[in-house]
Amino acid sequence: MERSTMIDASTVRLGRLGPLLLLGQLAWAAPGAASGTLLAALLAGVTPAHKVGVFTAYAVAGAVTSAAGTVLGGLLSDRTRSRLGRRSPWLLGSASGRGWPRCLR
């Protein structure tokens, strides 16, 4: 039995997309790693005796807030019905909410 030489188009697209996804993850993770390192250095100067406990409290609070925010944001966006769609009003609102402080400078 002869093997087919045709290549599935979805395999080719994923092959090209893989390095870009890796690059996106690295671009997302690098600032997070840098901020964690900078926070640890800042806490070492402010509270040297309790730096591990304070850093742990910040990390736990950030993780809980992120998990709750992700679930709540997904729930709200799934229930949203508008002429712009389900996600677009939330994206526009968050972009404008985060953009207005830049206008104050």
C-alpha positions in Angstrom: 0.0 0.0 0.0 1.4 3.4 -1.0 1.5 6.2 1.4 -0.1 9.5 0.4 2.2 12.4 -0.1 -0.5 15.0 0.6 0.1 17.2 3.7 -2.9 18.3 5.8 -3.3 22.1 5.6 -4.0 22.4 9.3 -0.7 20.7 10.2 1.2 23.3 8.1 -0.6 26.2 9.7 0.1 24.9 13.2 3.7 24.3 12.3 4.0 28.0 11.4 2.0 29.1 14.3 4.0 27.2 16.9 7.1 29.5 17.1 4.8 32.6 17.2 2.9 31.1 20.1 6.1 30.4 21.9 7.3 34.0 21.2 4.0 35.3 22.6 4.3 33.3 25.8 7.9 34.5 26.3 6.9 38.1 25.7 4.1 37.6 28.3 6.3 35.8 30.9 9.4 38.0 30.8 7.8 41.1 32.4 6.1 39.0 35.0 9.4 37.4 35.9 11.2 40.8 36.0 8.5 42.3 38.2 8.7 39.4 40.7 12.5 39.8 40.9 12.1 43.6 41.3 9.4 43.2 44.0 11.7 40.8 45.9 14.6 43.2 45.8 12.3 46.1 46.9 11.0 44.1 49.8 14.5 43.1 50.9 15.2 46.8 51.3 12.0 47.7 53.0 11.4 44.8 55.4 14.5 42.6 55.4 13.3 40.4 58.3 9.9 39.6 56.8 10.6 39.8 53.1 9.6 36.1 52.4 6.3 36.4 54.2 5.4 39.7 52.6 6.4 38.5 49.1 4.3 35.3 49.7 1.3 37.4 50.7 1.6 39.5 47.6 2.0 36.4 45.4 -1.1 34.7 46.9 -3.2 37.8 46.7 -2.2 38.3 43.1 -3.0 34.7 42.2 -6.4 34.7 43.9 -7.3 38.0 42.4 -6.3 36.8 38.9 -8.2 33.5 39.2 -11.3 35.2 40.5 -11.1 38.0 37.9 -10.7 35.5 35.1 -13.7 33.5 36.1 -15.8 36.6 36.8 -14.8 38.3 33.6 -15.5 35.1 31.6 -18.9 34.7 33.2 -19.9 38.3 32.6 -18.7 38.3 29.0 -20.5 35.1 28.2 -23.8 36.6 29.5 -23.3 39.9 27.6 -25.6 40.4 24.6 -25.0 43.5 22.6 -24.9 44.7 19.0 -21.1 44.7 19.3 -21.0 41.0 20.4 -20.1 39.3 23.7 -16.5 40.2 24.2 -16.1 43.6 22.4 -17.9 45.8 25.0 -15.6 44.4 27.7 -12.5 44.9 25.6 -13.5 48.5 24.7 -14.4 49.2 28.4 -11.1 47.8 29.8 -9.1 49.6 27.1 -10.7 52.9 27.8 -10.5 52.4 31.6 -6.8 51.7 31.4 -6.2 54.4 28.8 -7.6 57.5 30.6 -4.8 57.8 33.2 -2.3 58.2 30.3 -4.3 61.2 29.1 -3.7 62.9 32.5 0.0 63.0 32.1 
